[in-house]
Amino acid sequence: MIPVLIVLIVGVVLHALVGVITRTPEDDQTPLHWQAWLTFLAGLASTAALVALAVGYRLATGVMLPFWTLILAADLFTLAWKLWKHRQRVAERRSLQSLFDRPSLGEDT
């Protein structure tokens, strides 16, 4: 039970930090109750996927992995995905801003 609690506490802290790092101006416009509802649905979907993965692995190999390892793997994958998508958005914003900053044809610099 202790490893599960440790993984859950570390996951909550890491998700909170990544959520603050990757926050966009659009997120400020989303009502809090919608954010909470979407977070609940995402958690429900990931839990269903974890259970399906654990059962599939058990049926395929005959070995049941500790559930905390599945939670840890899902958390790390989710955090990496969020940071990668945020990095893509930042690069896209920079390239668009550089296009806007260039003078138009015939415009004085």
Secondary structure, 3 states (H helix, E strand, C coil): CHHHHHHHHHHHHHHHHHHHHCCCHHHHHCCHHHHHHHHHHHHHHHHHHHHHHHHHHHHHHCCCCCHHHHHHHHHHHHHHHHHHHHHHHHHHHHHHHHHHHCCCCCCCC
